[in-house]
Amino acid sequence: MKHKALMWSFSLIALTFVLVRDACAYIDPGTGSYIFQILIASVLGGLFALKIFWKNIKAALTRKSSTGEGQEDDKQQQ
Amino acid sequence: MINSSSSSVPGSFRDPSGFLFLRDGILYRQINQLCKDDYDRLMTSGLYERLVDRGLLIPHEEADISLAQGPDAYRIIRPRLVPFLSYPYEWCFSQLKDAALATLEIQQIAFDAGMELKDSSAYNIQFVDGKPVLIDTLSFEIYQQGQPWVAYRQFCQHFLAPLALMSCTDVRLSQMFRIYIDGVPLDLASSLLPKRTWARFSLLSHIHFHAKSQARYAEKTEGVKRGSVSTLGYRGLIDSLKSTVQSLRWSPGGTEWSDYYDKTNYTDTALEHKKEIVGSFLDAAKPSTVWDLGANTGLFSDLAAQRGMLTISFDIDPSAVEKNYLRCRNAGEGRIIPLVLDLTNPSPGIGWENRERMSLQERGPVDLAMALALIHHLAISNNVPLPRVARFLAGICTWLIIEFVPKEDSQVQRLLATREDVFPHYEKVSFERSFAEFFTIERAAGVEGAKRTIYLMRKKS
C-alpha cells in the first residue's frame, strides 16, 4: 500500500515536469530569474505555509476567546 | 480583410496574442487564435467580471469580427477608452506603489481562477477615476501546474527595483524608466541600493540575490527550464512580493515647491480673488479636459475638477505630486491625475522608433491649459524667451489661462537675487505681444493685493 502511494507521488511529480510548457508567454523570463525563482519559491512557499498556519491558530484562539467572553456575558446577563 | 482606414497603435506589437488598432477613430483590440483558450477562460471563468467589478481591469465589449486585421483574428474587442495615458516615469512614489499592488492583486485573483498574468509591465497600468487599472485584456494565460511565474523578472524590474530605489536611495530615480524601457536592470538597482538593504530578507532575495543569479546564468543555457514551482511556492512568491511592496515607504518632505503656498506673498484675500478669476475663466471656456502646468499640490486643479473637468495636474516636484496624489486618493477625487513633469524637458517619445510611449505633445492638444505662477520660472529661472513659451503653449492647448508675474513681484525678485538681470524683455507689454502672435486675449484680470495679471486666451485658428 505504502509502495503504491509512493509510486503515485512520483508519477504526480513527474507529471508536473511534463506539464511545464511555455503557453502563450512572449516575454523572456530570463535564465537567472527562472532558476532563482525555483529556489526562492521553495523557501517562500514554506514561509507562506507557516504564515497561514499561524493565522489559522490566531483566528481559532480569537474565536475561542470571543466565545468564552460571550458565555461570560451571557452568564452576567442571567 | 485588412482595412485600409485602420492603423495599428505603435506601442502594441510585442505580444503575438493580439494588438490594438484604431479604425475610424475608435480603439479596438484584436485577439489572435493563438490565445483563444486563454481569452475564453478569462471570459467564461468569471474572472473578467470579478476584476471589472473591483475596478482592476478595463471593461470591454466584443465587436464585429469583420473588423479583423488579418486571418489570425479570433475576436475583436472594443475596450473602454482611458481618458489620459500616463507613464511610470511620470508617477509619484505612491502611484507606482499602488500600481504594483494592483498588479499583484490581479495576479492573486487570477491564480484563484486557474490563470496568471503572463506579463507585469508597469505600462499596462493606467490611472482611471483615480485608481490603477490593468488595460491589457491579453495579459492573462491559463496557469500550468508547476510553471514558475514567467513575469517575475519583469515585476521586479518594473515595480520592485524602482520602488526600492525611490524609497531607499532617492525618489528621483523613478526617472530611470525613461532610459530603461523594460524597467530598471536588477544589477544596476542592486549597486545603487544602500548596503542596509542587504539586511532586509525581501530586498536581499528579490533584488540582490536575484541580480546575482541573473549574472551567473547570463551565458548558460544548460539545465534551463527544468524544475518547477509548487502551487504553495507560487502563492508564497506573490505573497512575499506583496508584503515587500507594502513595506516600502517614502514620505514627501517640505521641498522647494511642496510648501510653496506657505511661502508666497499671497494674502488670503488675494488667493481667494485669484481662485474667483480662474473659476470664472474656466466657466467661460468650458473645457472637458485641463492640464494644470506647475500645479504644485493641486490647489487650482481642484477648481477644474469641481466643475467635472478631467484635470492632469503636472508638477516638477515629486513631493508636491505625492502630496497631491495622496490628497486626491484620500478624498476619492478621481478627476485629478497628478503627474511629475519637468516642462523644460517634457516626456519625449520613447521605445521602438521613439513611438512606443508618446511624448507629452502627442497626448495633446488639451482643451485648456493653466499656467499659473509659472511664467517667471520658465522665462527667468530657465532662460526661455517669452515667444518660445507662447509657441510651446500654443502647441499643446486650445484655451489658456496664464498668470503674468512682473519683476516687482517678490517671487521674481527672489529669482533675480543671486543672478544678473539679463531679461530686459520680461515685462507685461512684451508678454502680451509674444502671446498675441499665437493667441487671442479674451479676458484679463488683475489679482487684488498682488501685482499679477491673469489672462484667458484662445488659440488663433
Interface residues (C-beta under 8 A of the other chain):
Chain A: T16 F17 L19 V20 R21 A23 C24 A25 Y26 I27 D28 P29 G30 T31 G32 S33 Y34 I35 F36 Q37 I38 L39 I40 A41 S42 V43 L44 G45 G46 L47 F48 A49 K51
Chain B: R14 D15 P16 S17 L34 C35 D38 K118 D119 E141 I142 Q144 Q145 G146 Q147 P148 W149 V150 A151 Y152 R153 Q154 C156 S205 H206 F209 H210 S213 Q214 A215 R216 Y217 A218 K220 T221 G223 V224 K225 R226 G227 S228 V229 S230 L232 G233 Y234 R235 G236 L237 D239 S240
